[in-house]
């Protein structure tokens, strides 16, 4: 139950970020790309 609550809150927080910031956050923290890889991917 606690894990499900975490993901609900996480999703709500992520949805309040500007789209580009949310994308960068996901690439960095969830997919674990480096800053250079993110910059290259997002130009």
N, C-alpha and C positions, 0 to 999 in steps of 0.2 A: 504493500500500500504506500509506504513512504517513497519508494522509487517512482511509482506512478505519479504521486503528487509532485515530486521533483520535476519530472518531464513536463507536466502541465504548467508549472510556474516558469520553468526554463523557456518553454515555447512562448508564453505570454510576454516574458521579458524580451526575448529575441524579436518578437513582432513589434515591439515599441521602438526598436532601433531603426534608423534610416536603412533602406535596403542595402546600400553598399557596405555600411558598417556591419550589418548582420552577415553579409556574405564573407567579408574579411574575417570576422570572428569565427565563423564555421570552418573556413579554410585553415585558419591558424590552430584553433583549439581542438576541433573534431577530426580533421583530416591530417593535421600536423605538418602542413607545408611550411617551409621557411618564408621569411619576409621576402627574400629575392624571388622565390617561386610564386608567391602571391602577386607581387608586382608584375612579374612576367605574364602570369595568367590573366590578370585584370587590366594589363597595359597601363 
